[in-house]
Amino acid sequence: MKRIFTIVLLSLAFLPAFSQFLLSQPNKKDWFIGGQVGPTFAIADNITDHSVFRDFGSALGVGFNVYGGKFFTPKVGCRVGVGYFTTKNRGDVEWTSTTDYQGKYSSPFYHFGTVEAYGDCLLDFTSMSAYYSKSDHPFHVMGSIGLAMLATGEKHLSTKAGGNGIEKEDLNTMGISEKSCAVFAFRLGIILDYRFSPHLTGNFEINTSMAGDKFDGIDFDEPIDFLFKSALGVTYYF
């Protein structure tokens, strides 16, 4: 009993010093979670048959993603995430110029949903700078590079009445497979990150996923399909 009492007294004596030591250590907030939302734009088969910006509004989709990760050092981290995007692509220019198209559909674009699961390596270029690494700078420029799996849903054409009928015969006429598919993609992006506090940051990201030719349902002459994404988001560090 006396030994236990001695140990307790010694623990109480060292407790203030130990508490002061903990408080003096840097409060590292390396783990994070976040989310983003913004428009998407696919550059794939048929989209380059005309000026990209002629029907730019019709080619825009929208999406969101959530992610979590960790910075192992101030310069290098990683994240994993999942997102959902509505993706649009243009039908064949020759087919969509026919009277049949004009009578049935509201635009030459077809659309489908895309789920993306990804993993990225994050590089904080600001922290790599000799000047900014020595100061608590709130604005950071980061890069991302990684891999993803893209799973697409069935393709749909927009009808004049506003419906979303698959219209398999018309899709097949344009050489488009209406079926869902899954393809691997290489990811590359740039992130502008502003730190409001040690816990909360806001960000703007431009990212592209470079996938195989079958991503858009057309296996034709474009070796790579690109899915561009820009998004605004927030990240919470803990």
N, C-alpha and C positions, 0 to 999 in steps of 0.2 A: 504493500500500500504506500509506503514511504517513497519507493522508487517511482511509482506512478505519479505521486504528488510532485516530486522533483522534476519529472519530465514535463508536467503541465506548466509549472512555474517557468522553466526554461523556455518553453514554447511561447508563453505569454510575453516573456522578456524580448524574444527575438521577433515577435509578430509585427511591431511597429516598423522595425528596420526592413523586414521582408516586404511589408506593404509599400513602404517608400520605394523599394527597389522595383516592384511591379509597376508602380505609377510612373517611374522614371523611364521605363522602356517605351520605345516608339509603338504607337497604337496602329499596327499594320492592319489594313482592311484589304485583304488580298482576294477574298471570295466575292463573287458578284452574281446578280440575277438581273434580267432586264427584258424589255420588249420594244418592238418597233412596228410602225405601220407606214405604208406608202405605196406609190404606183409601181407597176411593172411594165416592161416592154420587151417583147421577144423579137429577135432578128433571126429568122429561120427561112426555110424554103418559101418562095413566092413573095416574101415581104420586100425583096430587093428588085422585083419586076417593075417597080415604078419609084418615084421619089418617096423616100421613107416618110417625109413630113406632110405629104399630100393628105393622107388619112390618119395622121398621127393620133388624133383624139379617139378614133375608132379602134386603134391598135393598143390602147392603154388598158391594162388591167389594174387590180389593186390587191394588196396582200398584207399579211402581218406575220410576225414571228416572235418567239420567246426563246430565251437562252440563259445559260448559266455557265460559270467558269471560274478560273483562278489565275492570278498573276503570280508566277513563281519568283520573279524578280521585278523591279520597276520597269524593266525593258521587255520582258517576254512573258506571255501568258497563253492560255488556251480557253476555248469555249466550245460547248456543244449546244445545239438548238434544233428547233423544228418550226416550220412555217407553212402557211397555206396561201396560195396565190391563184387568182383568176388570170388565165393566160389567153391571149388572142393571137391569131395568125390569119393571113390572107389566103383565100382560095385561089385556085389557078386563074390567071388573068384571062385566058381564052374562054374558059367555061363561064366565068362570071359576067362576060360581056354579052351573053346570049339573052334572048327575050324570055327564056324559061327562068333564068335567074331574076330578071327584072320584075317578073310577075309574082315571084314567090318570096324573095328574101329582101330584108331591109338593108343589108350591107354585104360586101364580099368576104367578111370576116367570120370565122368560126371560133368558138371558145371552149375552154375546158379548165377544170380545176387541177392544181398541182400541189402535192405535198412534198416538202423538202426536209430531209433530216441531214444535218451536217455537223462537221467538226472542223474548227479553224485554229490555226496558230496565230497569235496576236503579237505584233511588234510595235512597241511604243517608240516612234521615231523622235519624239520630243525628249523623252528620257535618255535617249542615246546621244543627244546633243551635249557637248561639253559645257555650253553656257547654261541651258535650261535645266540640266540635271542637278545644278547646284542651287536652284531656286525653286520655290513652291509656286510654279506657274500653273494657272487654272486651265489654260487652253492646251490640248494635246492633239497631235496628229498621229494616227496609228494606221498600220496596214494589217490586212488579214489574208491568209492563204490556207486553203483547205480542200477537203473532199466532201461530196454530198451524194445522196441517193434521191433522185427525183421520181416520184410516182404520179403519173397523170391519170385523170379520169376520162370518161367517154367524151368524144367531141360532139359539139352541137352547133347548128346553124341558127341564126336569128331570123325568124320568119317575119313577113310583113305585119302579121297580127300581133307580133311581139312574143310569140311562143318560142320554146326552146326544143323543138322536135329534132331528133337526131338526124333524120333524113339520110339514112344509110346509103340509099342508092345515089343520091346527089353527092355525098362525100366520096363514095367510091369512084364516081365519075371523075372527080377532081384528083384521084389518086391518093385520097386521105383515108387512113385507117381510123375508124371510129372507136376502136378498142383502147382500153387502158394499157399502159406499159410502165416499166420501171427502167431507168437508165442511170448510170453513174455520171457524175459531173465534177469538174475541177472548178474551184471557187477562188476569186481574187477580188479584193476590195480595199477601199480607203475610208477611214473613219475620222471625223472631226468631233472631238469630245471636249465639252466644257464642264469643269468641275464646280458645281455650285457650293458644295461642302465636301468634307471627307467621305460622306456617305452617298451623296446623290450627284449624278452627272446627267447632262443632256447630250444627245449625239445626233449627228447627221451622217448617214452612211450611203455610199454608192458601191454596189456590189454586182458582179456578174457571175453566173453559173454557166460554164461551157460544157454542154452535154453532147451525146452522140446524135447522129442524124435522125434517129427515130423518135426523138423527143416530141416533135410537133405532129407525129402521125404520118409524115411524108418521108419516104426513103428515096431521095432523088439525087440532086447534084451538089447540095451543100454538105461538106464533110462534118461541120460542127454547127450546132444550134446554140444561140446565145440567149440567155434570159437575164436582162438587166433589171436591177431593182434599186430604187432610191427610197430612203425611209428616215423618218424622224423617230427618236425613241428616248427612253430614260434607262439608266442603269443604277442599281442600288448596291453599294459595297458594304460588306460586313466582315 
